[in-house]
Amino acid sequence: MNWNIKFFCRPFLIAMTLFHSASSIAATTNENTDSTILVTLPTTTVIEQRKSFGSFENHTYLSRKSVERLNIVSMKQVGEIAPNFYIPDYGSRMTSSIYMRGIGARIDQPAVALVVDGVPILNKDNYDFDLNDISRITVTRGPQSSLYGRNSMAGMITINTLSPMEFTGVRATVEAASAGSFKAGAAVYLRPSTRLGTSISADFSRTAGFYTNVYSNTKADREEGGSARWKMVYRDPANSRLSLTNTAAVSFNRQHGYPYASIETNLINYNDTCFYRRFAFTDGISIEATTGHLNLTSKTSVQYIDDNMTLDQDFLPVSYFTLSQIRREWAVTEDFAADGSFSIGNKFRYSWLAGAFGFFKRAKMEAPVTFKETGIQNLIIDHRNGINPLYPIIWDSDRFTLESYFTNPVGGAALYHRSMLSLSSRLNIELALRLDYEHTALSYNSRCLTSYTTLDASDPNRNPVIFNHEKVDIDDSGDLSKSFLQFLPRLNVTYKTLFKPIPSAYLTIAKGYKAGGYNTQMFSDVLQQSLMGTMGLSPKYDVASIVGYKPEKSWNFEIGAQIFGNDDNDFSATVSAFYIDCRDQQLTVFPDGTTTGRIMTNAGHTKSLGFEVQSSYTPSAFPALSLRASYGYTDARFITFHNGIESFDGNRVPYAPASTLFVDACYTLNTPFLSWLRDISFSANCRGIGDIYWNEDNTQRQPFYIQAGASIKLERDDSSLDLWVENLTDTRFTTFQYKSIGNTFYQAGKPRRFGITIRLCFQS
């Protein structure tokens, strides 16, 4: 990559002038010191984490300082920082595949839950969005199903944005980076009284893109997006009996996306349009009331997503077929909980929590697949004429559409309970139980209206003549439904030792669970087979069996301990080991042959075992230096999996990386000799991922690779100027690979990227 020094220096000098002017008038901010990036902490009882009290959870926590220094604005940038936690960046903003400890999902329901400002995001297609002024991020590893239910069988991510009770004033961010990338955001935080705070923020971003489609000579991944967020907080600092927080957010995204290249040519080369467009709205209100020794919490949310994914599904410079998925989905959730604690004698203390959760969502979707000239010829005509060459067919038009319409209501309810008994100052025993019910239904209507002509070529002495005309008129409708009931226990034992280097250890046994459902992306294949069936070439699919998939269940066993280096506690670490026995793991596979859909199937039996280490070190004699590191290893394999053609027993589960690595070093230099500057921070980090296998037979993989990053940050109070680079060594790697209709495609990882980020803060 050519780096134009003159192009860089000009905005740098302008940025320095702006930074100096703003920082010279910014008021001093009582900012919390940078929290440890990689440390496992016992959770505390606060409104956004009411369900976690006193017990030991395996967390990775990022403070606001850490988030800003690592330039994190979306969930995908958190991957690898926590061990055995991976979010590949490919496709579009709709593609939010998350893998944790070998468990993950590429379509439909996620295996890792996302909660933003108390709102559980139900649809993983709405996971990937930018957030302005992130206050903290917590990644919890291990199943949370007993308390959080659906979507959390592998873990959860909790993101909180800055509250007007933490800060009042104005904050603004401007960023320019490689590939014509630009971001800008601003937020106003007001506190009209000691009890009431409100804030409003907005941001906008765009990028010209990194990948070129050689067919159109345009960037395949250019995009733009923005969001706005309003937060209102009521909290009486003198009397905390009632607290109320309401957060409403809207966002939009327009993206070309899907820069998939052929493995044969290494070129992105397709002729039909690809894009993803999304509008989303969420509103969540949290109410907490305290009466005596009892705490009551209610969390209510409303969510809406309106999106459109349109693909050149063959990703070739020929006209096979295109796919659109146009969806509108409403969802509501309610979570009510009560908790309290009391002492039993002089030695024992009992804490409890009980709650009820309910949700309902309803999606309406259109998913037309349009067959074009090459697709009709290669996928239908050639197949049909190869079987009956004496009576060949020709299609009466150069394209036709397989139309599919769906209505998918899903609802659920759960009761949960958590008890923790402190038997002494050292031993805590915690038991959580959840009874979870979910019902899903699917109403579908699949249609196709087209025609073809059969020729008579049985006489070799004459040219083929018309034999007859055949009309294809398919109208297939139906209703499907399933219900699921699960009992989800969890046991956690924490023991505080007298051995100072290892102050505490824990054991966790928990059941993870993800409900079953219906894969609407297979209906194009169902309809294609129905069309072929009219020609006598294919048996009719049993719709319920081919589009439905079973629940995924797991038993998780984990042990771990904290480690401290000396009395100064300048070194801390957490080590853990886990074993996951998973039944009916939900996998997305691309079938062989000429099918147009992606199959969601259940692998009979898989296992994941591994370990995690995360540590931090800040020398007491040299506090300007801080070091952080994490490493996770997962061996996820099929114990029993036969797809009807071959067995994959003993093979690694695809798409889940075997190792993740994160190393970060930061040196902060105080500058009392410069009145307009407080600190200069020099940071360097690396992220490592791999091996990743791309198919069930393990014949293709991405070996382990490392991306390096670095930054120089100039800081005054809470304003800063940050010069950064990602993928410093321009490492080449594949972030996704798949096979479709006999062709293999991949997406390359992003190349080296430079940027400059200015954050301005004016505190009132």
VOFIGU-597564 format. One record per residue (C-alpha): residue in one letter; x, y, z. Coordinates in steps of 0.1 Angstrom, whole numbers, plus 5000, padded with zeros to 4 digits. Layout:
AXYZ/...
***
This chain:
M500050005000/N501450344990/W501450595018/N501350955007/I503251155033/K501951495020/F498351365021/F498851255057/C500651555071/R498051805060/P495151665080/F497551585108/L498651955111/I494952065109/A494051805136/M496851925159/T495552285156/L491952175164/F493151955193/H495252225208/S492452485206/A489852245220/S491952105248/S493052445260/I489452545267/A488152205279/A487452175316/T489251915337/T487451585337/N487451345367/E487851045344/N488250705359/T491550555353/D491850295325/S490349975338/T492149655333/I491349525298/L491749155305/V490649055340/T488048825353/L485949005379/P483248905403/T480149085392/T478249335414/T474649405418/V473649695395/I470549755376/E471949635342/Q473349315358/R470749245385/K471048875378/S474748855387/F475548895423/G478548785443/S479448475422/F482448425400/E481748475363/N484348445336/H484348795322/T486549005300/Y485849375307/L486749675287/S486450025302/R485650335281/K489450425281/S490250075267/V487450095241/E488750435229/R492350325228/L491550015208/N489250225186/I486250005191/V482950125178/S481149795169/M480849445184/K482949285156/Q486049475168/V485849295202/G486648955188/E489948795199/I490349035228/A488548785250/P490048435247/N488148185225/F485848465213/Y485848525175/I483648735153/P484748715116/D484249025095/Y482848915061/G479748955040/S477749245052/R476449405084/M473849135083/T476548865088/S477148855125/S478548505130/I479948465166/Y481948175178/M482748105215/R484547795226/G483647615194/I479947695196/G478447935170/A475848005144/R476048155109/I472348195102/D469148225123/Q469548225160/P472848325176/A474648125202/V475948445220/A473548695233/L473949075229/V472449325254/V472849695247/D471849945274/G469649675289/V467949575257/P468449215245/I468849225208/L466848925196/N467848915159/K471548845151/D471049025118/N470849345138/Y474049275159/D476449475138/F476149845142/D478350135153/L477850295187/N478950635198/D480350685233/I480550325245/S481050335283/R481949965289/I481849625273/T481649295291/V482148955274/T480948665295/R482148325284/G480148005291/P476447935290/Q474048185305/S470948005294/S469747945330/L469248315335/Y469148475300/G467548195280/R467648205242/N470748305223/S473048275253/M474147905253/A477747995246/G477948335264/M476848695261/I478049045253/T476849345273/I477449695260/N476650015279/T476750365265/L477750665285/S475050795309/P474251155316/M474651065353/E478350985346/F479151295325/T477551625315/G478751835286/V479451785249/R481551505233/A482451485196/T484451245175/V485851275139/E487851005122/A489450975087/A491050655076/S492150445046/A489750355018/G488050685020/S486650605054/F485050875075/K483250885108/A481751165128/G479751165160/A478451405186/A476651385219/V475151625244/Y474751515280/L472451725303/R471451705339/P468651945346/S468551835382/T470351605405/R467751335399/L467251365361/G469751335333/T469251315295/S471451275265/I471151265227/S473851145204/A474251095166/D476850955144/F477550895107/S480050685088/R480950595053/T483650415034/A484550384998/G485550025003/F488549795001/Y487549534975/T487049594938/N484549404916/V486449374884/Y483249324864/S481849664872/N485149824883/T483449944915/K484049884952/A482149584963/D481949685000/R481250055000/E478750165026/E477350435047/G475350435079/G474350635109/S472450625141/A470850845168/R470350755205/W468250925232/K468750835269/M466850955299/V467850855335/Y465950925367/R467850845399/D467651005433/P471151015447/A469851075482/N467150805481/S467850525457/R464450355461/L463550425425/S465650435394/L464450465358/T466350455325/N464850475290/T467050445259/A465650475223/A467850425193/V467450435155/S470050325129/F470350285092/N472850115069/R473350105032/Q476049865021/H477049684989/G478849405007/Y479649044999/P483049084983/Y483448714976/A486248614952/S486548294932/I489348064945/E490247984909/T490848334897/N491348524930/L489048794916/I485748944927/N483848914895/Y480048904894/N477549084872/D474449124893/T473949374922/C474649284958/F473549504987/Y472249505022/R470049775036/R468749805071/F466650035093/A466349945130/F464650085160/T464949985197/D463450135228/G464149985262/I463050105297/S464549975329/I462850035363/E464349945396/A462649985429/T463849905464/T461549835493/G463249735525/H465449435518/L463749355485/N464849485450/L462449485421/T463549525385/S461549545353/K463049565318/T460849625288/S461849665252/V460349715217/Q462449635186/Y461849675149/I464049585119/D463349645083/D466049515060/N466749395024/M469549155014/T469949114976/L472548884962/D474148774929/Q473948434946/D476248264921/F478948544924/L480048474888/P480148704858/V477248504842/S473548514848/Y472748214871/F470348344897/T469748624922/L468248614957/S466448884977/Q465348855013/I463049145023/R461949135059/R460049335085/E460149225121/W458649355153/A459549215188/V458749295224/T460449165255/E459649185292/D461949075321/F460749105357/A462949005386/A463049035424/D466048975446/G467149005482/S469448865508/F469548785545/S471948635571/I471448295586/G473048305620/N476548455623/K478248255596/F475848205566/R474348445542/Y471748365516/S471048565484/W468248495460/L466748615427/A463548505410/G462148625377/A459948585347/F460748655311/G458548675281/F459048775244/F457148775212/K458348855177/R456748845143/A458448855110/K457048895075/M459448815047/E459648795009/A462448584994/P462248564956/V464948374937/T465148474900/F466648214876/K468348364846/E469748234813/T472748044825/G471047914856/I468047784835/Q470447614811/N472947464834/L470847384864/I467547274848/I467747214810/D471047034808/H470046814837/R466646734822/N468046674786/G470846454799/I468246214812/N465946224782/P467946344751/L465346224726/Y462746474739/P464746774749/I463247094763/I463847464758/W462547734781/D460047974769/S461648284786/D465148384796/R464148414833/F461548314858/T461148364896/L460648134925/E458548334948/S458348274986/Y456348455013/F456648385050/T455148485082/N457148365112/P455748435147/V457848325177/G457048355213/G458348235246/A458048255284/A460348145312/L460548135350/Y464048145365/H465548135400/R469048185414/S470148105449/M473548165465/L474548045499/S477748175515/L478747895539/S481648095551/S483848385541/R485548145517/L482847915502/N479948025480/I477547785464/E475247905437/L472347725420/A470347865391/L467247705375/R465147805345/L462047655329/D461947775293/Y459147745269/E459147855232/H456747825203/T457547895167/A455347885137/L455847935100/S453248015074/Y454547985038/N453448035003/S455747934975/R454848014939/C456247974904/L454648044871/T456647964839/S456647734809/Y458847534786/T458547354753/T459346984747/L460946894713/D460846564695/A464346464684/S463746094682/D464146084644/P467846144635/N466946224599/R465046534607/N465346844628/P463646844662/V460046944660/I457747074687/F456246794707/N454146994733/H454147304755/E454247254793/K453047514818/V454547514852/D452147654878/I453147574914/D451347724943/D452347554975/S451147685009/G451247545044/D451547605081/L454247455104/S454747495141/K456947355169/S457147395206/F460047345229/L460247305267/Q463547285285/F464747275321/L468147455324/P470147415356/R473447575366/L475747515395/N478647745405/V481047685434/T483547955444/Y486247895470/K488548165484/T491848015495/L494448125520/F497148085494/K497748445482/P499048375447/I495748195440/P493148375460/S490048205445/A489047905424/Y485747805409/L483747515394/T480747565370/I478447305356/A475647435334/K473247335307/G473247545275/Y470247555251/K469147705218/A465647645205/G464947485171/G463147655143/Y462747685105/N465347775079/T463447985053/Q466648005031/M465947635020/F462547725004/S464147824972/D465647474969/V462247314979/L460547514952/Q463347424927/Q462847054935/S459147094931/L459747244896/M462046954887/G459346714901/T456946834875/M459346694850/G459546364869/L463246434878/S463046474916/P460946344944/K458946604963/Y460546724995/D458946685029/V458847055037/A458647015075/S461746785076/I463946975052/V463347325065/G463047245102/Y465847185126/K465947065162/P467047235194/E470747245203/K471647135238/S474947125257/W476447035291/N479347255301/F481947185327/E484447455337/I487147505363/G489247815369/A491248025393/Q492648375398/I496348425401/F498148725416/G501948785414/N502848955447/D501649185475/D501549485451/N499149295428/D500949435398/F500349095380/S496948925378/A495748645357/T492748405352/V493148055340/S490347825331/A489647495314/F486347365300/Y484647075284/I481347105264/D479346805254/C476846925227/R473946735212/D472246825179/Q474647125173/Q473047345146/L475247375116/T474947565083/V476147365054/F476347435016/P475147115000/D476846964969/G475146974935/T472847244921/T470847344951/T470247714957/G469747724995/R471847685027/I470847385048/M470547415086/T471247075099/N471846915133/A475146735139/G474446435161/H477146485188/T480046725191/K482546805219/S484647115227/L487447115251/G490147375258/F491647635281/E491948005285/V494448235300/Q494148615304/S496548835323/S497549185330/Y500749335343/T501549685355/P504849705373/S504549895406/A507950035400/F507050145365/P503350225364/A503550405330/L503750065314/S500849825312/L500749485295/R497749265287/A497548925271/S495048655265/Y495148315248/G492348065242/Y492547715227/T489547505216/D489447155202/A485947135188/R485146805170/F482346585157/I481846275178/T479046155156/F477946335124/H476846165092/N475146375065/G473546085048/I476546045023/E479646035045/S480746035081/F482746325096/D483346155130/G486546295146/N486746595122/R486946955136/V483847165136/P484147415107/Y484347795111/A485247795148/P488947885153/A491247655173/S493247945188/T492748315196/L495548545208/F495648905220/V498649085232/D498549455241/A501249695255/C500750065264/Y503350315276/T502050645289/L504350945291/N503351235312/T504151575297/P504051845325/F506452055303/L503652105278/S500752305292/W498352205264/L499151835266/R498751595295/D499851255282/I501351075252/S500550705249/F502350465227/S500450135221/A501049815202/N498949505199/C498549185179/R495648965173/G496048595163/I493448355149/G493448005135/D493347735124/I489947765109/Y488447485088/W486047575061/N484247245055/E483146935074/D485646705058/N488546935069/T490146955035/Q490347335034/R491547565062/Q492947905071/P496247855091/F496948055122/Y497748425114/I498548745133/Q497549105127/A499649375143/G498349725153/A499850035168/S498850385179/I500150715192/K497650905213/L497951265225/E495651345254/R494551645273/D491851595299/D489251395281/S490151515246/S492551325224/L494151285191/D494950935180/L497150815151/W496650445145/V497350165121/E495749815118/N497149515101/L500549685102/T502349405084/D499649375057/T498949015066/R497048825039/F494348585052/T490848455045/T488048545067/F485348325051/Q485148055025/Y482347835011/K481347624982/S478247674961/I477047494929/G480447344925/N482447664928/T484547784958/F484548144970/Y486348334998/Q486548675013/A490048815019/G490748995052/K491149375051/P494649505042/R496749755061/R494750055073/F495850395087/G493650645104/I493450955126/T490750995153/I490051315172/R487851315203/L486851645218/C485251685252/F483651995268/Q482451925303/S479852145319/
***
